[in-house]
Amino acid sequence: MLKMNPLLMMDGYKTDHRRQYPKGTEVVTSNFTPRASRNPAIKSVVVFGLQYFLQEYLVERFYEDFFRQPLGDVIDEYRNEMDQYLGKDAIPTEHIEQLHSLGYLPLEIRALAEGTLCPIRVPMLTITNTHRDFFWLTNQLETILSASFWLGCTSATMAYEYRKRFDAFNARCGTSPEFSKFQGHDFSFRGMSSLESAMISGAAHLTSFVGTDTIPAIQFVKKYYSGKNNGLIGCSVPATEHSVMCMGGQDNEIDTYRRLITKLYPSGVVSIVSDTWDFWSIMTTGIRELHDDIIARDGKVVFRPDSGDPVKIICGYPSAPPNTPEWFGAYRLLWNEFGGSNVGGHNILNEKVGLIYGDAITLDRQLEILSRLKDMGFAPNIVLGIGSYSYQYATRDTYGFAMKATYGEVNGESREIFKEPKTDSGEKKSAKGRVAVYENEMGDLQLYDQCTEQQADGGLLKPKFRNGQMISRVSFADIRSRLHPKQF
């Protein structure tokens, strides 16, 4: 990643806000809050990714690229950038020199525990300066904090929604809840905007699942959320792609399958992309030819369709002629060939075979697939690949994340500040004064504003960072157990 003075990691309009505040400003306190949900069914957002931001940017980058650098180099870089950007001497540099001389970031960040379900319009964190000469730092960090934090929360929330549905259907069908954590597999890496976004989002996926093809996300968790009890962070299985199947030749497709499942991977789980040419042929004559090899094998062969309407491919085309492969659908074709068992009135596919579908999966399609399988009498023990449509087709506005100042002090006088635009729907109305988060009588998290200093120091927003140092750390296991008690 490009190395630069971290004080340049901001929106350009923030460069001179320090002088725009009233003379005598000494304290600025802001909060970071999800203000609205674009999905009416989602009313809470998972807190995830703050520890990464604190360690990577406020500790490591500020140390390596600011405090550790010679003062002259830091000032020259900053002044040269500002002179070109806004005009010569447009931005003084005395405040940069003062911060470098201080030797640490004079800030305190309080936050909800990662893995908490934070209701819409309840702050996830507050940030304030701890040294009165550096009030300008609070909101100057808004840009990089927001850019580094919203994606992790948003993707973790999406993963949580997928996981909730798998859990619910497994409970209804009497199948093991242990399988849920494998049923959502991260296929998003290649569709994310950058390696960093793939790591953040991929780690967020792992807060609810263990299946992933995003290997860097596992490294991300090990570095930023290490813990002795993290257990299995992420895993996958040997799997083919279309180039492998094509190279074997269409006329020899079944031979390619047989080589894979008997020679190369004679045991364990192996996933084989199955629609390179004729998926329905594989699901009929193909599995009949491979039947004995699959049954004799010590493990599971997973078939992966990769094109078409996932609901219809898996569950069948109701409009297709009866008793055709398309009418049956892939799941029922596997049942017809390999059978399985029955638990609580629901058929469970033979453990020797399985299905994974990872193209064009959405929450709506997940629900339709699980519902149709259940209505057909099957326990939906299927794996769905969750791709960049779910994790990249989102923005900061998906949950309306914003950081706003609500409290300040000018010449020793407290000021409760807020915004409430008359032209707005009410979404942008901010809290006022010092804020805190407490559980209400119903056990729900609730925002309290216009608090006293003592009230703001209490509650569930706990210190995470102060004066250049991490105050507390959370392991990945802690986050998972908070989101999914007793399920990891």
C-alpha positions in Angstrom: 0.0 0.0 0.0 1.2 3.6 -0.7 3.1 5.0 2.2 2.1 8.5 3.2 1.7 10.9 6.1 -1.6 9.6 7.7 -2.7 13.2 8.2 -3.1 13.3 4.4 -5.6 10.4 4.5 -8.6 12.7 4.6 -11.2 14.6 2.5 -9.6 17.7 1.1 -12.2 20.0 2.7 -11.0 19.0 6.2 -7.5 20.4 5.8 -8.3 23.8 7.3 -11.2 23.1 9.6 -8.8 23.6 12.5 -8.8 27.4 11.9 -12.5 27.5 11.1 -13.6 26.4 14.5 -14.3 29.3 16.9 -11.2 30.7 18.6 -10.7 29.1 21.9 -12.1 25.7 20.8 -10.5 23.0 23.1 -12.6 19.8 22.8 -14.5 18.1 19.9 -16.4 14.9 20.6 -18.0 12.9 17.8 -19.8 9.6 17.4 -20.0 7.1 14.6 -23.5 5.8 14.0 -25.5 3.7 11.5 -28.4 6.1 10.8 -30.6 4.1 8.5 -31.1 0.7 7.0 -31.9 0.3 3.3 -33.3 -3.1 4.1 -36.4 -2.6 6.4 -36.0 -6.1 7.7 -32.5 -5.4 9.1 -32.7 -3.2 12.2 -29.3 -3.9 13.7 -25.7 -3.8 12.4 -22.8 -6.0 13.5 -19.9 -4.1 15.0 -16.8 -5.4 13.3 -13.4 -4.1 12.1 -12.6 -1.4 14.6 -9.7 -3.2 16.1 -8.2 -3.5 12.6 -8.5 0.3 12.1 -7.0 1.1 15.5 -4.0 -1.1 15.1 -3.3 -0.6 11.4 -3.8 3.1 11.2 -3.8 4.8 14.6 -1.0 2.7 16.0 1.2 1.3 13.2 0.8 3.8 10.4 1.0 6.9 12.6 4.1 5.4 14.3 5.9 4.3 11.1 4.8 7.1 8.7 4.5 10.1 11.0 6.1 10.0 14.5 9.0 7.9 13.5 9.9 10.0 10.4 12.2 13.0 10.7 10.1 16.2 11.4 11.6 18.0 8.4 10.5 15.2 6.0 7.0 15.1 7.5 6.6 18.9 7.2 8.1 19.0 3.7 5.7 16.3 2.4 2.7 18.0 4.0 3.5 21.5 2.9 4.3 20.5 -0.6 1.1 18.6 -0.9 -1.0 21.4 0.5 0.8 24.1 -1.6 -0.1 22.2 -4.8 -3.6 21.3 -3.6 -4.8 24.7 -2.2 -2.1 27.2 -3.1 1.1 28.3 -1.6 1.0 28.7 2.2 -2.7 28.1 2.2 -2.4 25.7 5.1 0.0 26.5 8.0 2.0 23.6 9.4 2.5 24.6 13.0 -0.2 22.2 14.2 1.6 19.3 12.4 4.9 20.2 14.0 3.2 20.3 17.5 1.6 16.9 17.0 4.9 15.4 15.9 6.7 16.9 18.9 4.0 15.6 21.2 4.9 12.1 20.0 1.5 10.4 20.3 -2.1 10.7 19.1 -4.0 12.6 21.9 -7.4 10.8 21.4 -9.7 8.5 23.2 -12.0 6.2 21.3 -14.8 4.3 23.2 -16.9 1.7 21.4 -19.3 -1.2 21.7 -17.7 -4.6 21.9 -17.1 -6.1 18.4 -19.7 -8.7 17.6 -22.4 -6.6 19.2 -25.6 -6.1 17.3 -25.9 -2.3 17.2 -29.5 -1.0 16.5 -29.9 1.6 13.8 -29.4 5.2 15.2 -27.4 3.9 18.2 -23.7 5.0 18.2 -21.0 2.3 17.7 -18.3 4.6 19.0 -17.3 8.0 20.2 -14.0 9.8 19.6 -12.7 12.9 21.5 -9.4 14.6 21.9 -7.5 14.2 25.2 -5.2 17.3 24.8 -6.8 20.7 24.3 -4.4 21.8 21.7 -5.5 19.0 19.4 -9.3 19.4 19.2 -8.9 19.5 15.4 -7.8 15.8 15.3 -11.2 14.4 16.2 -13.0 15.1 13.0 -9.9 15.1 10.8 -9.8 11.3 11.3 -13.4 10.9 10.1 -12.5 10.1 6.6 -10.1 7.2 7.1 -12.1 5.9 10.1 -15.2 5.7 8.0 -13.4 4.2 4.9 -11.8 1.5 7.0 -14.8 0.6 9.2 -18.1 0.7 7.4 -17.3 -2.3 5.1 -16.5 -4.7 7.9 -19.7 -3.8 9.7 -21.8 -4.1 6.5 -20.4 -7.4 5.4 -20.6 -8.9 8.9 -24.2 -7.9 9.0 -24.8 -9.6 5.6 -23.1 -12.7 6.8 -25.1 -12.7 10.0 -28.4 -12.5 8.0 -27.3 -15.5 5.8 -26.3 -17.5 8.9 -29.6 -16.7 10.7 -31.6 -18.3 7.9 -29.4 -21.4 7.7 -29.8 -21.8 11.5 -33.5 -21.4 11.3 -34.1 -24.0 8.6 -31.8 -26.5 10.2 -33.7 -26.1 13.5 -37.0 -26.6 11.7 -35.8 -29.7 9.9 -34.2 -31.2 12.9 -30.7 -31.3 11.4 -27.4 -30.5 13.2 -26.8 -26.8 13.7 -23.1 -27.6 13.4 -23.5 -27.6 9.6 -24.7 -24.0 9.5 -21.3 -22.5 9.8 -20.2 -24.4 6.7 -23.2 -23.5 4.6 -22.1 -20.0 3.6 -18.9 -20.0 1.6 -17.1 -16.8 0.7 -16.6 -16.6 -3.1 -16.2 -12.8 -3.2 -12.5 -12.1 -3.4 -12.1 -11.5 -7.1 -15.1 -9.2 -7.2 -14.0 -6.9 -4.3 -12.6 -3.4 -5.0 -9.1 -4.2 -3.6 -7.1 -6.6 -1.5 -7.8 -4.6 1.6 -11.5 -4.6 1.0 -11.4 -8.4 0.3 -9.6 -9.0 3.6 -11.9 -6.8 5.7 -15.0 -8.2 4.1 -13.7 -11.7 4.0 -12.9 -11.5 7.7 -16.4 -10.1 8.4 -17.8 -13.2 6.5 -15.9 -15.4 8.9 -17.6 -13.9 12.0 -20.6 -16.1 11.0 -19.0 -18.9 8.9 -15.8 -20.9 8.5 -16.0 -21.6 4.7 -14.0 -19.3 2.6 -11.9 -19.0 -0.6 -10.5 -15.7 0.6 -7.2 -16.9 2.1 -5.9 -13.4 3.0 -9.0 -13.0 5.2 -7.6 -15.7 7.5 -4.2 -13.9 7.6 -6.1 -10.7 8.5 -7.8 -12.4 11.4 -4.5 -13.9 12.7 -2.8 -10.5 12.7 -5.6 -8.2 14.0 -7.8 -10.6 16.1 -5.3 -13.2 17.4 -6.4 -15.3 20.4 -5.5 -18.7 21.9 -9.1 -19.9 21.5 -9.8 -18.8 18.0 -9.9 -22.4 16.7 -10.7 -22.9 13.1 -10.8 -19.5 11.5 -11.5 -20.5 7.9 -11.2 -23.5 5.6 -12.1 -24.9 2.2 -11.8 -28.1 0.1 -10.1 -29.2 -3.1 -12.1 -27.8 -6.0 -12.0 -27.6 -9.8 -12.6 -24.8 -12.2 -13.8 -24.9 -15.8 -10.3 -24.8 -17.3 -9.6 -28.1 -15.5 -12.7 -29.8 -16.9 -12.2 -28.3 -20.4 -8.7 -29.5 -20.6 -9.8 -33.0 -19.9 -12.0 -32.9 -22.9 -15.8 -33.1 -23.3 -15.7 -36.7 -24.6 -13.6 -37.7 -21.5 -15.6 -35.7 -18.9 -16.6 -38.8 -16.8 -13.0 -40.0 -16.9 -11.9 -36.6 -15.5 -14.5 -37.0 -12.7 -13.3 -40.6 -12.0 -9.6 -39.5 -11.9 -10.4 -36.7 -9.5 -12.5 -38.8 -7.1 -10.5 -42.1 -7.2 -6.9 -41.1 -7.9 -6.2 -37.5 -7.0 -8.7 -37.2 -4.1 -9.6 -40.7 -2.9 -10.9 -39.4 0.4 -12.3 -36.3 2.0 -14.5 -33.6 0.4 -13.9 -32.6 -3.2 -15.9 -30.1 -5.2 -16.3 -30.4 -9.0 -17.8 -27.8 -11.2 -20.4 -29.6 -13.2 -21.9 -27.4 -15.9 -19.0 -27.0 -18.3 -21.1 -28.6 -21.0 -24.3 -30.5 -20.0 -25.1 -30.3 -16.3 -28.3 -32.3 -16.7 -26.4 -35.1 -18.3 -24.0 -35.2 -15.4 -26.9 -35.3 -13.0 -28.4 -38.3 -14.7 -26.2 -40.6 -16.8 -23.0 -39.2 -15.2 -23.9 -39.9 -11.6 -25.2 -43.3 -12.6 -21.8 -44.1 -14.2 -20.0 -42.8 -11.1 -22.3 -44.2 -8.5 -20.2 -47.1 -7.3 -17.0 -45.0 -7.2 -18.8 -42.4 -5.2 -20.3 -44.8 -2.7 -17.0 -46.7 -2.3 -15.1 -43.5 -1.7 -14.2 -42.3 1.8 -15.6 -38.8 1.7 -18.1 -36.6 -0.2 -18.3 -35.5 -3.8 -19.8 -32.1 -4.1 -21.3 -31.1 -7.5 -21.2 -27.4 -8.4 -23.6 -26.0 -11.0 -22.4 -22.5 -12.0 -24.9 -21.0 -14.4 -28.6 -20.5 -14.8 -31.3 -19.6 -12.2 -29.9 -21.1 -8.9 -33.4 -21.7 -7.5 -34.5 -23.6 -10.5 -31.2 -25.5 -11.0 -31.3 -26.7 -7.4 -35.0 -27.2 -6.8 -36.3 -27.8 -10.3 -38.3 -26.0 -13.0 -42.0 -26.2 -12.1 -42.8 -25.4 -15.8 -40.6 -28.2 -17.2 -42.2 -31.4 -18.5 -42.8 -33.7 -15.5 -40.1 -36.3 -14.7 -37.4 -34.6 -16.8 -34.1 -33.7 -15.2 -35.0 -30.0 -15.3 -38.3 -30.7 -13.5 -36.6 -32.7 -10.8 -33.8 -30.3 -10.1 -30.3 -31.1 -9.0 -31.0 -31.8 -5.4 -33.8 -34.3 -6.1 -31.8 -36.0 -8.8 -29.0 -36.7 -6.3 -31.6 -38.0 -3.9 -33.1 -40.3 -6.5 -29.7 -41.8 -7.3 -28.1 -41.9 -3.8 -30.9 -41.7 -1.4 -30.2 -40.8 2.2 -31.9 -40.8 5.6 -35.0 -39.2 7.2 -34.9 -37.1 10.4 -38.1 -35.7 11.8 -39.9 -36.2 8.5 -37.3 -34.5 6.4 -35.1 -36.3 3.9 -31.3 -35.8 4.4 -29.1 -36.4 1.3 -26.6 -39.2 1.4 -23.4 -38.0 3.0 -21.5 -39.2 0.1 -22.8 -36.4 -2.2 -23.6 -32.7 -1.9 -24.3 -29.5 -3.8 -22.8 -26.1 -3.7 -24.0 -23.2 -5.8 -22.1 -19.9 -5.8 -23.3 -17.9 -8.7 -25.8 -15.0 -8.3 -26.8 -15.9 -4.7 -28.7 -13.3 -2.8 -30.6 -13.3 0.5 -33.9 -13.5 -1.4 -32.6 -16.5 -3.4 -31.2 -18.2 -0.3 -34.6 -18.0 1.3 -36.4 -19.3 -1.8 -34.0 -22.2 -2.1 -34.2 -23.2 1.5 -38.0 -22.8 1.5 -38.5 -24.8 -1.6 -36.3 -27.7 -0.4 -38.2 -27.8 2.8 -41.5 -27.8 1.1 -40.2 -30.7 -1.1 -39.5 -32.7 2.1 -35.8 -32.1 2.2 -33.6 -30.9 5.0 -31.7 -28.1 3.1 -28.2 -29.4 3.7 -26.7 -27.4 0.8 -23.8 -25.0 0.6 -24.2 -21.6 -1.0 -21.3 -19.5 -2.2 -21.7 -15.9 -1.1 -20.0 -13.6 -3.6 -19.2 -10.0 -4.4 -22.9 -9.2 -5.3 -23.7 -9.6 -1.6 -20.5 -8.1 -0.2 -19.4 -5.6 -2.8 -22.9 -4.4 -3.9 -23.1 -2.2 -0.8 -22.0 1.3 0.2 -21.6 3.3 3.3 -25.2 4.3 2.8 -26.5 0.8 3.1 -26.7 1.5 6.8 -26.3 5.2 6.6 -22.9 5.3 8.5 -21.9 8.8 9.6 -19.6 10.5 12.1 -20.9 13.7 13.6 -19.7 16.0 16.3 -22.2 16.4 19.2 -20.2 18.1 22.0 -17.4 20.7 22.3 -15.8 23.1 24.6 -14.8 26.6 23.7 -12.8 28.7 26.3 -13.9 26.3 29.0 -17.6 26.5 28.1 -19.5 23.3 27.3 -21.5 23.3 24.0 -24.1 20.7 23.1 -24.1 20.8 19.4 -26.3 19.0 16.8 -27.7 19.1 13.3 -31.3 18.9 12.2 -31.8 19.9 8.6 -35.3 21.0 7.8 -34.9 19.7 4.3 -34.1 16.2 5.5 -36.4 13.3 6.3 -35.1 13.1 9.8 -32.4 10.5 9.0 -29.6 13.1 9.3 -30.8 14.5 12.7 -27.9 14.0 15.0 -27.7 13.3 18.7 -26.9 16.3 21.0 -24.2 16.7 23.6 -22.3 13.9 25.2 -23.7 10.5 24.3 -23.9 7.1 26.0 -25.3 3.7 25.2 -27.1 1.6 27.8 -29.5 -1.3 27.8 -33.1 -0.2 28.3 -35.7 -2.1 30.4 -36.4 -4.4 27.4 -32.7 -5.4 27.2 -32.3 -3.4 23.9 -29.4 -1.0 23.3 -30.5 2.6 23.4 -28.9 6.0 22.7 -28.9 8.5 25.5 -27.7 12.0 24.7 -27.2 15.3 26.6 -25.5 13.2 29.2 -23.3 14.3 32.0 -19.6 13.5 31.8 -20.2 10.7 34.4 -23.1 9.2 32.4 -21.0 9.3 29.2 -18.1 7.5 30.9 -20.4 4.7 31.9 -22.6 2.5 29.8 -21.5 0.1 27.0 -19.1 2.4 25.1 -15.8 1.2 26.6 -12.3 2.6 26.0 -10.5 0.9 23.1 -7.8 3.5 22.4 -6.2 6.3 24.3 -3.2 8.5 23.7 -1.6 6.3 21.0 -2.2 3.0 22.7 -4.7 0.2 22.4 -6.6 -0.1 25.7 -8.2 -3.5 25.2 -8.2 -6.2 22.6 -10.8 -8.8 21.5 -10.1 -12.2 20.0 -12.0 -13.5 17.0 -13.5 -16.3 19.2 -15.0 -13.6 21.4 -16.6 -11.9 18.4 -18.1 -15.2 17.1 -19.4 -16.2 20.5 -21.0 -12.9 21.0 -22.8 -13.2 17.7 -23.5 -16.9 17.8 -23.4 -18.2 21.4 -22.5 -21.9 21.6 -22.4 -22.3 17.8 -18.6 -22.1 17.1 
